[in-house]
Amino acid sequence: MSAWETIKGNWRVVLLAFMLVLSSLFLFAPAFEPQEGPAAQETATNIQYGLQLSGGTRVRAPLHGVTAEEVQFGEQSTADVERAVADELPDADSSDVIARYQTNTSGTVELVAENGTQEGLSAALDDAGYEYDTVRDGVTETTREDTVDVLTSKINAAGLSGGSVRTVQTIGGENFVLIEVPNDDRSEVIELVNSRGTVQIAAYHQVTRNNTTEYVNTTVIRQEDFQTVGTAQQGEQGPGPNVPVSVQQSEAERVQRLFVETGVAGQGGTECTYGQENGPDTTDPCILVIRDGQVVSSFGMNPNLAQSMQDGEWAEDPQFILVTGSFERAQQVSVDLRAGALPAGLALDEGSATSISAAQGDDFKRDSLIIGVLAVFTVAGVVFLRYGDPKVAAPMVVTALSEVVVLLGFAAFIRYPLDLSVIAGFIAVIGTGVDDLVIIADEVMAQGDVNSRKVFQSRFRKAFWVIGAAAATTIVAMSPLAFLSLGDLQGFAIFTILGVLVGVLITRPAYGDILRALLTDR
């Protein structure tokens, strides 16, 4: 028999060998080494590990919000609708209301305030004169997608490499945002994602109303008015911790005018004593940095900057620095400005947050390896005791292990992070795989030794029909778990299904060819 005929007659074994070589490349070749993603750890292989095996924090929570459907906007802009509805809400402003067109005249209105209710939004729409269809809990898909984008930007801007953000849905139709950040503790992640990150710059100054003088806040720079935002600076040789920023050219003249009109850019600059012992009502006009409705820092304006605004020169190059008082606040402000404000906040009290230390992750990794090795040796021992013939048992064990190698290579290729549920899926694959191989061996050897290839093929086909039916049952049973967002069960189901497919399409036929070559003479 020629080499080509040998390859043609054992093409299933050749396919298995090719898959093992390809999987080895995915596992060890530097070209497939992960550069980013939820577990780009320094390891000997290209395998990525999930939070359970690497350590980190997972946050799963819904978004605050209720939504009115089919709201009749008429010819009003969404900004006008947002202001009109917000004016009818006692504890909300326009940033807590999101209006979006769905058709030419109607759309959705979302109330994303933490204390928002269906009744409150309904009453506000009624008082504002808008007709609507229904009001429901939850936010729109667009808001969820925008939230994922902003949270991803916040995690990247904060330097938490490897973090991931996505939406998941339960069987009951509830939508959650799932955040996973490896190698970072719970408090840091919670602090980052728990705030909406709305930053604005206001002028704190005096006004006279009804013959009385009082201090007010006038918003000068909104979050969307910034052109560039630098990283946080220590400012040891200057004003202290700060964030360098620039304003969009289209807004520069307005910002300059407001700072001059409010007195912040006064003659000779201003000295701010806001929040000090003498009280805010005795201060020069101040610049306030307001984050999520809270004043995080206050400062005056130096004479040179004030003079350039009075002369109208600042608007030509609208840059300045935000003094924050502490480097931690500077980092928060910088991250919020660069990432943008969250459309809706996370309802952490209705979700869950878990954290695993790196040491605990290493323990899980070691224990998983020990369990996997024990499973292999146990299966090998039982198989050898069952058949007592190395020609039957040894290929069976090698074939079963090859399934795990192929699955590991696939996981490395698609950069799927391994966690305990995936490891459980691998162990299940080993068990079901050996079961199928035992069925093949028992059917082939049911009536004693088989020397004829024709008889072998006939018995193998009978066994393969049983294996195929069992595989189809497993795939059908696991499919709902694989496609529904059920947490750790999803990874278990995905790799169990993949293992069954690899077995039916590649390893079981290859084992049949190997067994045929070892047991038959003609």
N, C-alpha and C positions, 0 to 999 in steps of 0.2 A: 504494500500500500504506500503510495507517495505521500510526501509531507502535506501537500494540498488536500488530498483526500482525508488524511488524518485530521487536519484542522476543520475541514468541512463536516466530518462526522462527529466532531466534538466541539462545535462552535459555541455551545452553551458554556462549556468550561473556559473557552477563550474569552467569551464575554465577561464571565465572572472575574477572570484574571485582569482584563482591561479595566473593569470597574474598581478593582482593588488598587491598581496602579494609579488610576485617576484620583481615587479617594486619598491615597497617600500624598499625592501632589497638593491637594486641597488642605491636607492636615499639616504638611511640613514645608512646602515651598514658600520662600519669602515673598513671592509675588502675590500670594493670597493672604498675607499677614494683615489683620485688621488694623487700620489706622485710627478709626473712631467707631463709635457705637457703644451700646450698653455693656461693655466689658472688654475693652481693648487692653487687656492686662499683659504684662511681660511673662510669657510662658514658653515652654519648649515646643508647643504646637500652635496652630492657628485657631484652636478652639476658643470660643468666647464663653465666659461663664456668667450666668445670671446672678441676681442679688443673693440668692440662697447659697451660692458657692463662692462668691467673691466678697460679699459684704456690701452694705449700702442701705438705702432707704426707698421704700415704695409708699406712695400716697395715692389713694383711690377715693374720689369724692365727686358728688354732683356739683352743678353750678347753681348759685342763687339765681332765682328768676321765675317770673310768670309771664305768659305770652297771650296777647289778644290777637285773634285771627280775623281776617277780612275787615280790617278797620278802614273806613271810608275817609281817605285823606282829602278828597276833592282836588283842588289845584295847589294846595299848600306843599311846601318843601318839607323834607323829613326833619330838618332843623327846627322849623316852625312848629311841627307836630310835637317834637320832643320838648320844646320850651313850654308849649301850651299844656301838655299833660303834666310836666314837672311842676308847673305853677299850682296845680290842683292837689299836689301831694305834699303833706305837711313836713315830712322828714326826708325829702329827696330833692336833687337838683337835676339839671338836664343831662349830666353824665350818668345818671341812674336810669335813664330812659333811652331806648334804642328803637328808632322807627326805620322800617325798610319797606320800599315799594315791592309788591309782588306782581301787580298789574298796573295799568296806567293811572288808576284812580284809587286803588286800595293796597293794603299791605299788612304788615304785622307791627305791633308795638310791644316791646318787652320792658318790663320793670325788673331791673337787676339789682335793686337795693337789697341788702341783707334781710331787712324786715318786710320785704314786699309780699303782698298777699293778693289772691284773686279778687277778693272783695275791694281792696284798696285800688287796684288798677281799674276795675269796673267802674267804681265811683268816680275816679279821676277822668276816665273817658266820657262818662255821662256828663259830668260838670263842664268838661271842655267842649262838649257838643259833637262828639264823634260817634257815629254808628259803628257797630262791630257785630261779629257773629258769635264767637265763643271766647272764653278766657280759660286757659289751662295752666297747670304747673309745668315748669321747665322752660328752656330757652330754645331758640331755633338752631338748626344745624349749622347755619353760617356763623352764629355766635360761638358755637362749640369749636368750629374750625379756627376761627380767629383767636380764640383762647389758647388752643394748642400751639398756634404759631407764636403768640406772644410769650407763652411759658417756655417754649423751646429757645426763643431769643434770650429770655431772662437767664435760663440755665447756662447757655453758652457765654453770655456777657459776664456772668458771675465766675466763669472759669471752672464750672463743674463739668469737666469733660466726660463724655460717655453717657450723659443723661438722655433719656428719651421721654417723649410725651405723646400720648395717643388717646383716642376715645374708645370706650368699650360699652357694650350694651348687654343687659341681663335678659334672661328669658322673658321677664315681665315687661320688657320694653323700656326699662329705666336706663338713662344714659349717664355714664361716669367719665371723668377724665382720669387717666392712669399715668402717674409720673414715677419714673424709676431713675434713681441717681446712684451709681455705684460708688463705693469708697467715701461716702459722706454721711455724717451722723444726722439723726432725725431732726434735731432742733434747727440746724442750719438750713435744711431743705424746707421745713415748715415755715420758717421765717421768710424765706425767699418767695414761696408761692402763696402765702397766706394773705398778702396785701395786693390790692389791685394795682398799686404803683402809679397812681395819678399824681403827677407833679405839676405845679404851677408856680409862677413867680408873681407876687403881689407887692404893691406899694402900700405901706402903712402910713397914713398921713391924716392931717386935720382937715375937717370941712365944717362949715357953719350952716346950721339948719335951724330955722325958727329962732334966730337970735341966740343959739347955743352952739358951742364948739365941741365937736367930738371927733374921735379917731375912727377911720374906716379902712377896710381893705379894698383896694382896686386891683383887679386882675390885670396884669400887664403882659405877661408872656404865658401862653398856654403850651401844653405839651407838644402840640403839632406845629408850633411856631419855631421850634429849634431846627437849625440846619445841621450842625455837627455837635457832637457831645464827646468830650475827651474822657480818658480814664481818670480815676480819682488820684489826686496828688497830695502828698504830705504837706507841702507848702512850708517847710521848716524855715526857709529864708524869707518868707513873705507873710501873707495874711493868715496862714494856717491851712488845715485841710480844705481842699477845694476841688471843684470840677470846672475845667475850662469849657466854655460853650460858645457857639455863635448862633445868631438869629437869621432866619431866612430873609433874604434881601427885600422881598415883598412886604415884610412886616417890620422892617428896621425903622422906618420913619415913624410909624405909629408907636412903636415901643419907645423910641427916643422922645417923642412928644409927650407921652404919658409920664415918663420919668421926670421931665422938666415941669409939666403942669402940676404934678403932685408934690413937687419940692424935693424929691429924692436927689435929683441932679441940681441941687442948690448951689448958690455961689460959695466957692471954697469947699464944696463937698459937704457931706453930712456925717454926724457921729450918732450911731444908733445905740440906744440903751434899752431897747425892747427886752422885757423879761428880766431886767436887773432889779436891784432892790428899790430903786426910786420909782419903779412901776412904768408901764408902757405909756401912760398918758402924759409923761413929761419928756418924751424923747423927740429928737429930730425925726423927720421922715425916714423910714427904714425900707429896706428890701427884705421881704419875707420869702423863704423857700417853704412851700406848703406841700406836704406829701400825704395823700389820702386824708385830706381835711385837717391834718395836724401840722402846726408850725414846727419844722425841724431845725431851722436856723434863721437868724436875722443879722443883718449887717448894713452898714452905711455905704456911701460911695466916696471914693477918694477924689481929691480935687481935680486931678488931671482928667479922669474919666467924666466927671461932672462938667468940666469946661468944654470937653469935646462934644458933649451932647447939647450944651447951650449954643455952641457955635454951629451945630448941624453937621459936624464932621464924622461923628461916630457912626451914623447910618451908612457911610460909605464902606466901612469895614466893621460890621456889627459884632464884635467879640467882647466878652468880659468873662469873669470867673464868678462861680457861685461858692461863697464861703459857707462851710457846713458845720464848723465847730469841732467835729471829730472825724477821723478818717473812716470809721465805720459808716457814719452817715453819708460821707462823700461817696463811698462805694455803693450804698443803697440808691442814692440819687442818680449816680452815673448809670447803674444797671437799669433803673426804671426809665430814664430818659432814652437810653439806647434801645431798649426792648419795646417800649410803648406801654400804655396802660392796658390792663386786662379788661375786656368788654364786660365780663362778669366775674365775681369773686367765687372762690371755692367754698362750698358748704362742708367744711372739715368735720363738723359735729355730726353730719349725716353719713360720713364716709369712714375710712380707716387709714391708719398710718402705721407701718411696721418698719423696723430697722434691725439689721443683722450686722454685727461687728465683723471686721475682717478676720479676726481669730476664729470666730464661730464659723465663718464661711470656709476657712481652711479645714476645720474639723469635719464639716459636712463633706468636703471634697475628699478627704482621706477616708472617711467612713464609706462613702459611695464607692470608692475604688475597692476597698476591702470586700464590700458586699458583692460587687461585680465579679471579683476574682473567686469568691466562695461559690457564687452561682455557677460559674464556668466549671470549677473543679467538681462540684456536686453533680452537675449534668453529665460531665465526662465520666465520673465514677459509675453513675447509674447506667449509662449507655454501655460501658464495658462489661458491667455485671450482667446486663440483659442479653448481650449477644456473644460475648467472649471471643469475638473474632475481630482483630484489629482492622481487617479489610473493610468491615462494615462500620465499626464504631469510630475509628480515627477520622475518616472523611466526614462523618456526621458532625463531630465536634468542630472540625476545621471549618466546615460550611456554615455552621451556626455562628461561629465567631466572625466569619467574613461579613455576615449581615451587619453586625455591630460596626465593623470598620467602614463599610459603605455608608451607613447612617451617620457616623461621626464625620466622614468626609463631606456628606451633603450638608450637615449642620454647619461645618466650617465654611463651606462655599457660600451658603445663603446668610452666614453670620447670625445664626439663630443662637441666642444665649442658652447654654445648658443650665438647668436647675434640677431640683430633686424630682420633679414630675417627669422630666425628660429621661432622667436616669431610670426611673421606675418603668418608663416606656421601653427602654433598652432591655431591661431585665424581662419584661413581659414578652418582648420579641424573641429573646433567647429561649424562653419557655415554650412559646407557641411554635417557634421554628423547629425545635427539637421534636415536639409532638408530631409535626408534619413529616419530619424525616423518619421518625419511628414508624409512622403509617406506611411510608414508602418501603422501608426495609421489611416490615412485617408482611406486606402484601406480596412483595417480590419473592420472599423466602417462605411463603406460607406453605408451599407444598414441597419443601426440600430445596436442594441446590438447583439452580437454573443455569444451564449451559448455553441455551439457544437465545440469541438476541431477539428473535421474533417473539418468543415466549416472554422474555423480559419486558419488551415494549408493551405487550398486551397487559401484563400485570401492572406495569408502571402507570399506564393510562387509567386503569381502574382506581389506583391510589390517588392519582392527580385529580380526578373528578371529585373525590371526597375532600381533598385539600382545597380545591377551588371553591367548593360550596361553603366550607368553613371560613375561607378568607372573605368571601362575599358577605357572609353573616357578620363577621367582625367589622368590616368596613361600614356596613349599614348601621350597626350598633354604635360605632364610635363617631360617625359623621356629625351628629348634633353637637357632641362635645367639642369637636374640632372647629366648627364654624361659629358656635355661640361663645360669647365672652364670659367664660366661667372660671377665670383665674388660672390656677395651676392645672386644672383638668384639661385645658386646651392643649398645652404642650404634651401631656401624656397621650392624648388622643391623636394628635398629629403624627407623632413618631411611632405610635402603634400602627396606624394606618400605613405609613411609609414602610415600616418593617414588613408588614403583610404583603405589600406590593412588591418590594424587593425580593421577598421570599418566593412569591408565586411566579414572578417574571424572570428572575435571575438565578437565585441560589438553589431552589428546589429542582429545577430542570438540570442545573449543573451537577447536583448531587446524583441525579439519575444517570447522567452520562458517566460520572466517575464510578458509580456502583456497577454499571453495565460493563465498563472496561475491566473491572476487577473480578467480576463473577462469571462472565461469559467467555466462551472460547470461540464461538462461531456465530 
